[in-house]
Amino acid sequence: MAAPLSDGDRRKQISVRGIAGLGDVAEVRKSFNRHLHFTLVKDRNVATPRDYYFALAHTVRDHLVGRWIRTQQHYYERDPKRIYYLSLEFYMGRTLQNTMVNLGLQNACDEAIYQLGLDLEELEEIEEDAGLGNGGLGRLAACFLDSMATLGLAAYGYGIRYEFGIFNQKIVDGWQVEEADDWLRYGNPWEKARPEYMLPVHFYGRVDHTPEGVKWVDTQVVLAMPYDTPLPGYKNNTVNTMRLWSAKAPNDFNLQEFNVGDYIEAVLDRNLAENISRVLYPNDNFFEGKELRLKQEYFVVAATLQDIIRRFKSSKFGCRDPVRTCFETFPDKVAIQLNDTHPALSIPELMRILVDVEKVDWDKAWEITKRTCAYTNHTVLPEALERWPVSMFEKLLPRHLEIIYALNQMHLDRVAALYPGDIDRLRRMSVIEEGDCKRINMAHLCVIGSHAVNGVARIHSDIVKNSVFKDFYELEPEKFQNKTNGITPRRWLLLCNPGLAEVIAEKIGEGFITDLSQLKKLLDFINNETFIRDVAKVKQENKLKFAAYLEEQYKVKINPSSMFDVQVKRIHEYKRQLLNCLHAITLYNRIRSDPSKSFVPRTIMIGGKAAPGYHMAKMIIKLITSIGEVINNDPYVGDKLKVIFLENYRVSLAEKVIPAADLSQQISTAGTEASGTGNMKFMVNGALTIGTMDGANVEMAEEAGEENLFIFGMRVEDVEALDRQGYDAQEYYVRLPELRQAVDQISSGFFSPRDPSCFRDVVNMLMHHDRRFKVFADYEAYIKCQGQVDQLFMDPREWTKKVIRNIACSGKFSSDRTIVEYAREIWGVEPSATKIPPPNLPRD
């Protein structure tokens, strides 16, 4: 558990958190005691820490509910265009502290809990992370929901309420072992089940073409039960909704098949239906074409679209009767954003509803669908692009397959008319890929069925236009946009780094919390000695706190004055944790060759989860832990170097490690990382970046000045040139003695003495099969750049000045800015600064 704050620390962060009035504190105490009383079971008089957590969560939730109802009433009265953000992942993390921050309740709760003899931080640590995402994609969705509420947009997040989120990672003998994440075991105080809005979702069956129209019949039905979570904006009384669907079997599920037989077996078979929302697929940037995954994708889409259409039709609060029946205005009232291709089935499903159910003319329905949907592309890695077998569609979603074929035919007819005789172009642009196994290219479906397609950083959007969707860009250049990702400053500065937020607020006021561009004002204080000292002091306090956490959790003692060199993200070859490993080994060899020489002490921390079926990623984790085992126990090295693997990296751990980091590693091969958002979190929290010109690093370097980041290695054009020339790992191995030594040590079993051939696959890959990510090609530049990092770290004043410049120039990377761009340029809505009156005041 985190070290509790001292009384002085507790009372330090007053201006940013808001001063707690005595009335607020008394009210929180009273409410807390009331909830605690009702939480305790009659025969149990002693409250557990979890009882205290639930009592506090319910106290805070009370402040949400009135605002939540009022917000929804406000939307129904004004009937704005509603934004629907569809995502198979929402990586929310914990909710309690974020809600207190956004409602301005943190100080009152802190004081009330303190008066009751409890510790707020200890209660916050009891909450389970809602880990309904793998990494960047799901965490971005969570940041967007926070920004949409803060900007007063009538927005809804729609996804799946996975019973088991991203697995808990245990490290056993250096290997990753997965454990199920039973995050709902103790209940979730933040959600509200809404059985009155339960909806049917159909699978399988067959298609009948009748004179009255097309009918999808003999289907199997699964029910989608919604669970709503309130999402508060920052101090504006707006509370939006995230609605997650849970699969339930209907009462007659399979019973008709067993009317002469096994009732018990029939009831047990309900699991088959309910498995749909059982578990999150733990794959990041990798497509797994399992039928259950396709069921999940259709399940969320089918339930959500029914809900969207119900709300569109009955635009009066609490009213279920259809007010609108004409779909002409649908795109003026509804915007659907597809977060990657996972919800791509929204396109054929909306067509099916409009044409088959609502009897809209086909061409009109297609126009409505395109004007409603927009698609965000998140990756250029070919193995991540979804391509579903036609045979699977034929069985599971026969009507949707017909619709996709018809849409593809229209699309290809248009291409053929514009490029007569260009058969190769038709093949490249088809939604249906021919071959041994016919497949549906979901990214192509998204592009033809959307009015806007965007990448998530400028360099990525350029690659999308010039490479991945080049043919589509030539056909409809006006569709393609860039929306550089961002992070919410509420969670990723105010909540996780209150000391830094306070120091900033003292200098420039609190406006930066909702307008991060105001951080530019800090440029006036780059040479201010007091400010330099204050920023450095906050960083040191964060490092001490994290060092204490590591000692308690991992039983590792680290030097808090060493450089905290951090790389935390999913374990993947393209993110190049192996390059980091080679640097750690190189440093170790240099220390061993001259232990008396002065070295800048470093604590290298690497954290992240490997997909359970990704052999190389799991080998990389084993290599990191094995390197750590040798280095951390070598008496010659002592405090100069430590290598630590951060077990079970997740949102709540990110909130601890990011504010403590000195150096942020963003070292993917140029052209492979779409954007990254961890890079932005580190930047705003005062870590300097060592990175390649990839993803959003390019724009970070542009904002802060390339000289204020440690940029190294190949650019996209260098990678392409090396591809043309041919990458030969052997050449670097022969030419660079330190690289050769490191590779030989891994190969010979120096880091795995009990199993000398343990890392044979890793070495074989690096030496013979690393054409894609080219680790050795950037090694020399990386090692040299790390030398520059050491040089600067030895001058704490100059280091901190660069830190301040980075913080001051990080304003662009707020998700508020990103969402304003989506709102104006894709959804056609304007953010609202209107503050809804709180529940205790009369409405206008």
C-alpha positions in Angstrom: 0.0 0.0 0.0 1.2 3.5 -0.7 3.0 5.4 2.1 0.4 7.6 3.8 0.8 11.4 3.4 1.9 13.4 6.4 -0.4 16.0 7.8 1.7 18.7 6.1 1.5 16.9 2.7 -2.2 16.3 3.1 -2.9 20.0 3.5 -0.5 21.2 0.8 -2.5 20.7 -2.3 -5.3 23.2 -1.4 -5.6 25.5 -4.4 -5.8 22.8 -7.1 -8.1 20.5 -5.1 -10.4 23.3 -3.9 -10.7 24.4 -0.3 -13.1 22.2 1.7 -15.8 24.1 3.5 -16.7 22.8 7.0 -20.2 22.1 5.8 -18.9 19.9 3.0 -16.7 17.9 5.4 -19.6 17.5 7.9 -21.9 16.4 5.1 -19.3 13.8 3.8 -18.8 12.4 7.3 -22.6 12.1 7.8 -23.1 10.4 4.5 -20.1 8.1 5.0 -21.4 7.0 8.4 -24.9 6.4 7.0 -23.5 4.2 4.1 -21.2 2.4 6.5 -24.1 1.5 8.7 -26.1 0.0 5.8 -23.0 -1.7 4.4 -22.4 -3.7 7.5 -24.1 -7.0 7.8 -26.3 -7.4 10.9 -24.2 -10.0 12.6 -20.9 -8.2 11.9 -20.0 -5.2 14.0 -16.4 -4.7 12.8 -15.9 -2.9 9.5 -13.2 -4.1 7.2 -11.1 -1.7 5.0 -13.3 -2.8 2.0 -16.4 -1.7 3.9 -14.9 1.7 4.4 -14.0 1.9 0.7 -17.6 1.0 -0.3 -19.0 3.5 2.1 -16.8 6.3 0.7 -17.6 5.2 -2.9 -21.3 5.4 -2.2 -20.9 8.8 -0.5 -19.2 10.1 -3.6 -21.6 8.4 -6.0 -24.5 10.3 -4.2 -23.0 13.5 -5.5 -23.0 12.1 -9.0 -26.5 10.8 -9.3 -28.4 14.1 -9.1 -26.1 15.7 -11.7 -26.4 12.6 -13.9 -30.2 12.7 -14.0 -30.1 16.5 -14.6 -27.6 16.1 -17.4 -29.7 13.6 -19.2 -32.8 15.8 -18.8 -30.8 18.7 -20.2 -29.9 16.7 -23.3 -33.5 15.6 -23.9 -34.8 19.2 -23.5 -32.2 20.7 -25.9 -32.1 17.7 -28.2 -28.4 18.2 -29.3 -26.6 15.9 -31.8 -25.4 12.9 -29.7 -22.0 11.4 -30.1 -21.6 7.6 -29.7 -18.1 6.4 -29.1 -18.0 2.6 -29.9 -15.1 0.7 -28.6 -14.4 -3.0 -27.6 -12.1 -1.6 -25.0 -12.4 1.0 -22.2 -9.3 0.9 -19.9 -10.8 3.0 -17.1 -8.6 2.1 -14.2 -10.0 3.2 -10.8 -12.9 5.6 -10.5 -13.0 6.9 -6.9 -10.2 9.5 -7.0 -11.0 10.6 -10.5 -14.6 11.3 -9.5 -13.6 13.2 -6.4 -11.2 15.3 -8.5 -13.8 16.1 -11.2 -16.5 16.9 -8.6 -14.1 19.1 -6.6 -14.7 16.8 -3.5 -11.2 15.5 -2.9 -10.3 17.9 -0.1 -13.7 17.5 1.7 -13.4 13.7 1.5 -9.7 13.8 2.6 -10.5 15.9 5.6 -13.7 13.9 6.6 -11.9 10.6 6.3 -8.9 11.9 8.3 -11.3 13.1 11.0 -12.7 9.6 11.1 -9.2 8.2 11.8 -8.9 6.7 8.3 -6.4 7.2 5.5 -7.9 8.3 2.1 -4.9 6.8 0.1 -5.3 3.5 1.8 -9.0 3.4 0.8 -8.2 4.3 -2.8 -5.8 1.4 -3.0 -8.6 -1.1 -2.2 -10.4 -0.3 -5.5 -9.9 -2.8 -8.3 -8.8 -1.4 -11.7 -11.5 -1.7 -14.3 -9.0 -3.2 -16.8 -11.4 -3.6 -19.8 -8.7 -2.9 -22.3 -5.2 -4.0 -23.4 -3.3 -0.7 -23.6 -3.3 2.4 -25.7 -6.5 1.9 -27.6 -8.7 1.3 -24.5 -6.9 4.0 -22.4 -7.4 6.5 -25.1 -11.2 5.7 -25.1 -11.2 6.4 -21.3 -9.4 9.8 -21.8 -11.9 10.7 -24.6 -14.9 10.0 -22.3 -13.4 12.3 -19.6 -12.8 15.1 -22.2 -16.3 14.8 -23.8 -18.0 15.3 -20.4 -15.6 18.2 -19.5 -16.4 19.8 -22.9 -20.2 19.4 -22.3 -20.8 17.2 -25.3 -23.8 14.9 -25.3 -21.7 11.8 -25.6 -22.0 8.1 -24.7 -19.4 5.4 -24.5 -20.6 1.9 -25.6 -18.7 -1.3 -25.0 -18.8 -4.7 -23.3 -18.9 -5.3 -19.6 -16.3 -8.1 -19.6 -16.6 -10.2 -16.5 -12.8 -10.7 -16.7 -10.7 -7.8 -17.9 -7.0 -7.9 -18.9 -5.3 -10.7 -17.0 -3.3 -10.1 -13.9 0.3 -10.8 -14.6 2.4 -12.7 -12.1 6.2 -13.3 -12.6 7.2 -16.8 -11.6 10.8 -17.7 -11.9 11.2 -14.8 -14.4 8.3 -16.0 -16.6 4.9 -14.3 -17.1 2.0 -16.3 -15.7 -1.5 -15.1 -16.3 -4.3 -15.1 -13.7 -7.9 -14.2 -14.4 -8.8 -10.7 -13.4 -12.0 -11.2 -11.3 -12.5 -7.4 -10.9 -16.3 -7.8 -10.2 -15.7 -10.2 -7.3 -16.7 -7.7 -4.6 -19.2 -5.8 -6.8 -18.8 -2.5 -8.6 -20.2 0.5 -6.8 -20.0 2.8 -9.9 -22.3 0.9 -12.2 -26.1 0.7 -12.3 -27.8 -2.2 -14.0 -30.6 -1.2 -16.4 -32.7 -4.3 -17.0 -35.5 -2.2 -18.4 -33.3 -1.5 -21.4 -32.4 -5.1 -22.1 -32.3 -5.9 -25.8 -32.2 -9.0 -28.1 -29.2 -9.7 -30.3 -29.6 -12.3 -33.1 -27.0 -14.9 -34.4 -27.0 -17.7 -37.0 -30.3 -18.4 -38.8 -31.0 -17.9 -42.5 -32.2 -15.2 -44.9 -35.6 -15.2 -46.5 -36.2 -12.9 -49.5 -40.0 -12.3 -49.5 -42.3 -9.9 -51.4 -42.5 -7.9 -48.2 -38.8 -7.6 -48.0 -35.8 -9.4 -46.6 -36.2 -11.4 -43.3 -33.5 -12.8 -41.1 -35.2 -15.9 -39.5 -34.6 -18.9 -37.3 -31.9 -17.0 -35.3 -30.5 -17.7 -31.9 -31.2 -14.9 -29.5 -28.9 -13.6 -26.8 -30.0 -10.7 -24.5 -27.9 -7.6 -24.0 -28.2 -6.3 -20.4 -26.9 -2.7 -20.0 -24.9 -1.5 -17.1 -24.4 2.3 -16.9 -21.4 4.1 -15.3 -21.6 7.9 -14.7 -18.8 9.9 -16.2 -18.4 13.4 -14.6 -16.8 16.3 -16.5 -14.5 18.6 -14.6 -16.4 20.9 -12.2 -19.2 21.6 -14.8 -21.9 19.4 -13.3 -22.1 17.4 -16.6 -22.3 13.7 -16.1 -22.3 11.5 -19.2 -22.8 7.8 -19.5 -20.7 4.8 -20.4 -23.1 1.9 -21.2 -21.5 -1.6 -21.2 -23.4 -4.6 -22.3 -23.5 -8.0 -20.6 -24.7 -11.1 -22.3 -27.7 -13.0 -20.8 -29.4 -16.1 -22.1 -33.1 -15.8 -22.6 -35.2 -17.9 -20.3 -36.2 -20.3 -23.1 -32.6 -20.7 -24.3 -32.3 -24.2 -25.7 -35.2 -25.5 -23.6 -37.3 -26.1 -26.6 -34.7 -28.5 -27.9 -34.8 -30.4 -24.6 -38.6 -30.6 -24.1 -38.4 -34.4 -24.1 -35.0 -34.6 -22.4 -32.4 -33.1 -20.3 -33.6 -29.9 -18.5 -30.4 -29.7 -16.5 -28.2 -29.8 -19.6 -30.4 -27.1 -21.2 -30.0 -24.7 -18.3 -26.2 -25.4 -18.2 -26.1 -24.5 -21.9 -27.0 -20.9 -21.1 -23.3 -20.5 -20.5 -22.8 -20.6 -24.3 -24.7 -17.4 -24.7 -23.3 -15.7 -21.6 -19.7 -16.5 -22.6 -19.9 -13.6 -25.1 -19.2 -11.0 -22.4 -17.1 -13.3 -20.2 -13.5 -12.2 -21.1 -11.5 -9.5 -22.9 -9.3 -10.9 -25.7 -5.8 -10.1 -24.4 -4.3 -9.1 -27.8 -2.8 -5.8 -28.5 -2.0 -5.0 -32.2 -2.8 -8.5 -33.2 -5.9 -10.0 -34.9 -7.3 -13.3 -33.6 -10.0 -14.6 -35.9 -12.0 -16.6 -33.4 -15.8 -16.9 -33.7 -16.3 -15.8 -30.1 -14.5 -12.5 -30.9 -16.7 -11.9 -33.9 -19.7 -12.6 -31.7 -18.5 -10.0 -29.2 -18.0 -7.4 -32.0 -21.5 -8.0 -33.4 -23.1 -8.2 -29.9 -21.9 -4.7 -28.9 -22.8 -3.2 -32.3 -26.3 -4.8 -32.5 -27.3 -3.8 -28.9 -25.9 -0.3 -29.3 -27.6 0.5 -32.6 -31.0 -0.5 -31.2 -30.3 1.8 -28.3 -29.2 4.7 -30.5 -32.3 4.4 -32.7 -34.6 4.1 -29.7 -33.1 7.3 -28.3 -33.3 9.0 -31.7 -37.0 8.2 -32.1 -38.1 9.1 -28.6 -36.3 12.3 -27.9 -38.3 13.2 -24.8 -36.9 12.5 -21.3 -38.3 9.3 -19.8 -40.5 8.7 -22.9 -40.4 5.5 -25.0 -43.0 6.5 -27.6 -41.4 7.2 -31.0 -41.5 11.0 -31.7 -39.4 10.8 -34.9 -40.1 8.2 -37.5 -38.3 9.7 -40.5 -34.6 8.9 -40.7 -33.7 11.9 -43.0 -32.3 13.8 -40.0 -30.5 10.8 -38.4 -27.0 12.0 -39.3 -27.9 15.5 -38.0 -28.7 14.0 -34.6 -26.3 11.0 -34.4 -22.6 10.6 -34.8 -21.0 7.2 -34.5 -17.2 7.0 -34.0 -15.7 3.6 -34.6 -12.6 3.1 -32.4 -10.6 1.0 -34.8 -12.2 -1.8 -36.9 -13.6 -3.8 -33.9 -17.0 -2.1 -34.2 -17.0 -2.1 -38.0 -20.1 -4.2 -38.1 -22.0 -1.0 -37.2 -22.0 -0.2 -41.0 -23.8 -3.3 -42.3 -25.9 -3.5 -39.2 -27.2 0.1 -39.6 -27.9 -0.7 -43.3 -29.8 -3.9 -42.2 -32.0 -1.9 -39.7 -32.6 0.9 -42.1 -33.4 -1.3 -45.1 -35.0 -4.4 -43.6 -36.7 -3.1 -40.5 -37.4 0.6 -41.2 -38.0 0.1 -44.9 -35.7 3.0 -46.0 -34.6 2.9 -49.7 -31.2 1.2 -50.2 -29.4 4.3 -51.6 -30.9 6.6 -49.0 -29.9 4.2 -46.3 -26.3 4.1 -47.6 -26.1 7.9 -47.6 -27.4 8.0 -44.0 -25.0 5.3 -42.9 -21.9 7.1 -44.4 -22.9 10.5 -43.0 -23.4 8.9 -39.6 -20.2 6.8 -39.2 -16.6 7.8 -38.9 -13.5 5.5 -38.5 -10.3 5.9 -36.5 -7.4 3.8 -37.7 -5.0 2.9 -34.9 -2.3 0.8 -36.5 -0.3 0.1 -39.7 0.9 -3.3 -38.6 -0.6 -5.8 -41.1 -1.1 -8.5 -38.4 -3.4 -6.2 -36.5 -5.8 -5.6 -39.4 -9.0 -7.5 -39.1 -9.8 -9.9 -42.0 -12.6 -12.2 -41.2 -13.2 -15.5 -43.1 -16.4 -15.3 -45.3 -17.3 -18.8 -44.2 -17.6 -17.6 -40.6 -19.8 -14.7 -41.6 -22.0 -17.0 -43.7 -22.8 -19.1 -40.6 -22.9 -16.4 -37.9 -24.3 -13.3 -39.7 -25.7 -14.4 -43.1 -27.7 -11.2 -43.7 -24.7 -9.0 -43.0 -22.6 -11.0 -45.5 -25.2 -10.3 -48.2 -25.2 -6.6 -47.3 -21.4 -6.5 -47.4 -21.3 -8.2 -50.8 -23.9 -5.6 -52.1 -21.9 -2.7 -50.7 -18.7 -4.0 -52.1 -20.3 -4.4 -55.6 -21.5 -0.7 -55.5 -18.0 0.4 -54.4 -16.2 -1.6 -57.1 -18.6 -0.5 -59.9 -17.6 3.1 -58.9 -13.9 2.3 -58.9 -14.2 0.5 -62.3 -16.0 3.5 -63.8 -13.2 5.9 -62.6 -10.3 3.6 -63.5 -11.4 1.5 -66.4 -9.4 -1.7 -67.0 -7.4 -1.4 -63.8 -8.1 -4.9 -62.5 -5.3 -4.8 -60.0 -6.7 -1.7 -58.4 -10.1 -3.4 -58.1 -8.4 -6.3 -56.3 -6.5 -4.0 -54.0 -9.6 -2.0 -53.1 -12.1 -4.8 -52.7 -13.7 -5.4 -49.3 -13.6 -9.1 -50.1 -10.1 -10.6 -50.4 -10.0 -13.5 -52.8 -7.7 -16.5 -52.1 -7.8 -20.0 -50.6 -9.8 -18.6 -47.8 -12.0 -15.7 -48.8 -11.9 -12.9 -46.2 -13.6 -9.6 -45.4 -11.2 -6.7 -45.0 -12.8 -4.8 -42.1 -10.6 -1.7 -42.6 -11.8 -1.4 -46.2 -15.4 -1.7 -45.0 -14.8 1.1 -42.5 -13.3 3.4 -45.2 -16.1 2.9 -47.7 -18.8 3.2 -45.0 -17.6 6.3 -43.2 -17.5 10.0 -44.1 -14.3 10.6 -42.2 -11.2 8.4 -41.7 -8.5 9.6 -39.3 -5.1 8.5 -38.1 -3.9 9.3 -34.5 -0.7 11.3 -35.1 0.5 13.4 -38.1 3.2 10.9 -39.2 0.7 8.0 -38.9 -2.0 9.8 -40.8 0.5 10.5 -43.6 1.4 6.7 -43.7 -2.3 5.9 -43.8 -2.8 8.2 -46.8 0.4 7.3 -48.7 0.6 3.6 -48.0 -2.1 1.7 -46.1 -5.1 3.3 -47.8 -3.3 4.9 -50.7 -5.9 3.8 -53.3 -8.8 5.0 -51.1 -7.1 8.4 -50.5 -6.7 8.9 -54.3 -10.4 8.1 -54.7 -11.7 10.4 -51.8 -8.9 12.6 -50.4 -11.5 14.8 -48.6 -12.3 11.8 -46.3 -8.9 11.6 -44.7 -7.9 13.6 -41.6 -5.4 13.6 -38.7 -6.4 13.7 -35.1 -3.3 13.6 -32.9 -4.1 11.7 -29.7 -4.2 13.3 -26.3 -4.5 12.4 -22.6 -6.8 13.9 -19.9 -4.9 16.3 -17.7 -7.3 15.5 -14.9 -6.1 12.0 -14.3 -2.6 12.3 -15.8 -1.5 15.5 -13.9 -4.0 16.6 -11.3 -4.8 13.2 -9.9 -1.5 11.3 -10.2 0.9 14.3 -9.6 -0.8 16.7 -7.2 2.6 18.1 -6.1 3.5 19.2 -9.6 0.0 20.5 -10.3 0.2 22.6 -7.2 3.6 24.1 -8.2 2.3 24.9 -11.6 -1.0 26.4 -10.3 1.0 28.7 -7.9 2.8 30.2 -11.0 0.1 30.4 -13.6 -3.3 29.7 -11.9 -5.6 26.8 -12.4 -6.8 27.4 -16.0 -4.5 24.8 -17.4 -6.7 22.0 -15.9 -9.2 22.6 -18.6 -7.0 24.4 -21.1 -3.6 22.6 -21.1 -2.2 25.1 -23.7 -1.9 27.6 -20.8 1.2 25.6 -19.7 3.0 27.7 -22.3 3.0 30.5 -19.6 5.6 28.4 -17.7 8.2 29.3 -20.4 8.5 32.6 -18.5 9.8 30.7 -15.5 12.5 28.5 -17.1 15.3 30.5 -15.5 13.4 31.2 -12.3 15.6 29.6 -9.6 12.7 29.1 -7.1 10.6 27.3 -9.8 13.5 25.1 -10.9 14.1 24.1 -7.3 10.3 23.5 -6.7 9.9 21.3 -9.8 13.1 19.3 -8.9 11.8 18.9 -5.3 8.4 17.5 -6.5 10.2 15.0 -8.7 12.5 13.9 -5.9 9.5 13.4 -3.6 7.7 11.3 -6.2 10.8 9.2 -6.6 11.1 8.6 -2.9 7.5 7.6 -2.7 7.8 5.2 -5.6 11.0 3.7 -4.2 9.2 3.1 -0.9 6.3 1.4 -2.9 8.8 -0.8 -4.8 10.5 -1.8 -1.6 7.2 -2.7 0.0 5.6 -4.5 -3.1 8.7 -6.1 -4.7 11.1 -6.2 -1.8 13.7 -4.4 -4.0 15.7 -1.5 -2.6 16.6 1.1 -5.1 18.7 4.2 -5.0 16.2 7.1 -5.1 18.9 9.5 -6.4 19.6 7.3 -9.4 18.1 8.1 -12.8 14.7 6.5 -13.0 14.8 5.2 -16.6 11.3 3.9 -17.5 9.8 1.9 -20.4 6.2 0.8 -19.6 3.9 -0.4 -22.4 2.7 -3.6 -23.9 5.5 -6.0 -24.6 5.8 -6.2 -28.4 8.7 -6.6 -30.8 7.9 -3.3 -32.5 8.2 -1.4 -29.2 11.7 -2.7 -29.0 12.1 -3.6 -25.3 15.1 -5.7 -26.7 17.0 -2.5 -27.6 16.5 -1.4 -24.0 17.9 -4.8 -22.8 21.0 -4.4 -25.0 21.6 -1.0 -23.5 21.3 -2.4 -19.9 23.8 -5.2 -20.8 26.2 -2.6 -22.4 26.1 -0.4 -19.3 26.7 -3.5 -17.1 29.7 -4.6 -19.2 31.2 -1.0 -19.0 30.8 -1.0 -15.2 32.4 -4.5 -14.9 35.3 -3.5 -17.1 36.2 -0.5 -14.9 34.3 -0.6 -11.6 36.3 2.4 -10.2 35.2 4.7 -13.0 32.4 7.1 -12.1 29.0 6.2 -13.6 25.7 7.9 -13.5 23.5 5.6 -11.4 20.5 4.2 -13.2 17.4 2.2 -12.3 16.0 0.8 -15.5 12.4 -0.2 -15.1 10.5 -2.1 -17.7 6.9 -3.1 -17.3 4.1 -4.4 -19.5 2.1 -7.5 -20.4 2.7 -9.9 -23.2 -0.3 -11.5 -25.0 -0.5 -15.0 -23.6 0.0 -16.6 -27.1 2.9 -14.3 -28.1 6.0 -16.5 -27.6 8.6 -13.8 -28.4 7.0 -11.3 -26.1 7.1 -13.8 -23.3 10.7 -14.5 -24.0 11.5 -10.8 -23.8 10.0 -10.7 -20.3 12.1 -13.7 -19.3 15.2 -12.0 -20.7 14.5 -8.7 -18.8 14.0 -10.6 -15.5 17.2 -12.7 -16.2 19.3 -9.6 -16.9 18.0 -8.1 -13.7 18.8 -11.2 -11.7 22.5 -11.0 -12.8 23.0 -7.3 -12.6 21.1 -6.7 -9.3 23.1 -9.3 -7.5 26.6 -8.4 -8.8 28.6 -6.8 -5.9 30.8 -4.9 -8.5 27.8 -3.0 -9.7 26.2 -2.1 -6.4 23.9 1.0 -6.6 25.2 2.0 -10.0 22.7 0.0 -12.0 19.5 -1.9 -11.3 17.1 -3.5 -13.8 13.6 -4.1 -12.5 10.6 -5.6 -14.2 7.4 -3.9 -13.0 5.0 -6.8 -12.5 1.3 -6.4 -13.5 1.6 -3.0 -15.2 -1.9 -1.3 -15.3 -3.5 2.1 -14.9 -3.1 2.4 -11.2 0.6 1.4 -11.4 1.1 3.9 -14.2 -0.3 6.7 -12.0 2.6 5.9 -9.5 5.5 5.3 -11.8 5.0 8.1 -14.4 5.3 11.0 -12.0 8.5 9.4 -10.6 10.2 8.9 -14.0 13.2 10.9 -15.1 13.6 9.3 -18.5 10.8 8.0 -20.8 11.7 5.4 -23.4 9.7 5.7 -26.7 12.0 3.7 -29.0 9.8 1.9 -31.6 11.1 1.4 -35.1 10.1 4.6 -37.1 6.8 4.0 -38.9 5.4 1.4 -36.5 3.9 3.3 -33.5 0.7 5.0 -34.6 0.9 7.6 -31.9 1.6 6.5 -28.4 0.0 8.2 -25.4 2.4 7.1 -22.6 4.9 9.4 -24.2 2.5 12.4 -23.5 1.9 11.3 -19.9 5.6 11.2 -19.2 6.2 14.6 -20.9 3.5 16.5 -18.9 4.8 14.8 -15.7 8.4 16.1 -16.1 10.3 13.1 -17.6 12.6 13.7 -20.6 12.0 11.5 -23.7 14.6 9.3 -25.4 12.9 8.2 -28.6 12.8 7.7 -32.3 11.0 10.0 -34.8 7.9 7.9 -34.6 4.2 8.4 -33.7 3.5 11.5 -31.6 7.2 11.8 -30.7 7.6 13.8 -33.9 5.0 16.4 -32.7 6.5 16.4 -29.2 9.9 17.3 -30.6 8.2 20.0 -32.8 6.4 21.5 -29.8 9.4 21.4 -27.3 12.2 21.7 -29.8 14.1 18.6 -30.9 17.1 19.7 -28.8 14.9 19.2 -25.7 14.3 15.6 -26.4 16.9 12.8 -26.9 16.0 11.9 -30.5 18.1 9.1 -32.2 18.0 6.6 -34.9 16.4 6.0 -38.3 13.6 8.1 -39.6 10.8 6.5 -41.7 12.6 7.3 -45.0 15.8 5.6 -43.6 13.9 2.5 -42.7 12.4 2.4 -46.2 15.9 2.9 -47.7 17.2 0.1 -45.6 14.4 -2.2 -46.7 15.3 -1.5 -50.3 19.0 -2.1 -49.6 18.3 -5.2 -47.4 18.8 -5.3 -43.7 21.7 -7.4 -42.6 22.0 -7.9 -38.8 25.3 -9.7 -39.2 27.0 -6.5 -40.4 26.2 -4.6 -37.2 27.1 -7.6 -35.1 30.6 -7.8 -36.7 31.2 -4.0 -36.7 30.1 -3.1 -33.1 32.2 -4.9 -30.4 29.8 -3.9 -27.5 26.8 -5.2 -29.4 28.6 -8.4 -30.2 29.6 -8.9 -26.6 26.0 -8.3 -25.4 24.5 -10.7 -28.0 27.1 -13.4 -27.2 26.3 -13.2 -23.5 22.6 -13.7 -24.2 23.4 -16.5 -26.6 26.0 -18.3 -24.3 23.7 -18.5 -21.3 25.5 -15.8 -19.3 22.1 -14.5 -18.1 20.6 -18.0 -17.9 23.3 -20.3 -16.4 20.8 -23.0 -15.4 19.5 -23.1 -19.0 22.2 -21.9 -21.4 20.0 -22.3 -24.5 17.1 -20.4 -23.0 17.4 -17.4 -25.2 18.3 -19.2 -28.4 15.0 -18.1 -30.1 15.6 -14.4 -29.2 19.2 -14.4 -30.6 18.0 -16.3 -33.7 15.3 -13.7 -34.3 17.7 -10.8 -33.8 20.4 -12.2 -36.0 18.3 -13.7 -38.8 14.6 -12.7 -38.7 14.5 -9.0 -37.5 13.9 -7.5 -41.0 10.8 -5.7 -39.7 12.0 -3.9 -36.5 15.8 -3.7 -37.1 17.0 -3.6 -33.5 20.7 -3.7 -34.4 20.4 -0.8 -36.9 19.5 1.7 -34.2 21.8 0.2 -31.5 24.8 2.5 -32.1 22.8 5.7 -32.3 20.8 4.7 -29.2 23.9 3.9 -27.0 25.4 7.3 -28.1 22.2 9.1 -27.3 22.1 7.4 -23.8 25.5 8.9 -23.2 24.1 12.4 -23.8 21.3 11.5 -21.3 24.0 10.7 -18.7 25.9 14.0 -19.4 22.8 16.1 -18.9 21.7 14.2 -15.8 24.9 15.1 -14.1 23.8 18.8 -14.4 20.6 18.8 -12.3 19.8 22.5 -13.0 20.1 22.1 -16.8 18.1 18.9 -16.7 15.3 20.5 -14.8 15.2 23.5 -17.2 14.7 21.0 -20.0 12.0 19.3 -17.9 10.2 22.7 -17.5 10.4 23.4 -21.2 8.9 20.0 -21.9 6.0 20.5 -19.4 5.4 24.0 -20.8 5.2 22.6 -24.4 3.0 19.6 -23.6 -0.3 21.5 -23.9 -1.1 20.3 -27.4 -1.3 16.7 -26.0 -4.5 17.2 -24.0 -7.4 14.9 -25.1 -9.6 18.1 -24.7 -7.8 19.5 -27.8 -8.2 16.2 -29.6 -11.9 16.0 -28.8 -12.5 19.6 -29.9 -11.0 18.7 -33.3 -13.2 15.6 -33.6 -16.3 17.6 -32.6 -15.8 20.4 -35.1 -14.2 18.5 -38.0 -15.9 15.1 -37.9 -19.0 15.2 -35.7 -20.2 18.6 -36.7 -20.9 19.8 -33.1 -19.6 22.6 -30.9 -18.3 22.0 -27.4 -20.4 23.8 -24.7 -19.0 25.9 -21.9 -22.5 25.9 -20.3 -22.4 24.8 -16.7 -25.5 22.8 -15.8 -26.9 24.0 -12.4 -26.1 21.5 -9.6 -28.9 19.4 -8.1 -29.4 21.7 -5.1 -30.2 24.7 -7.3 -33.3 25.2 -9.4 -33.0 24.7 -13.1 -33.3 27.6 -15.5 
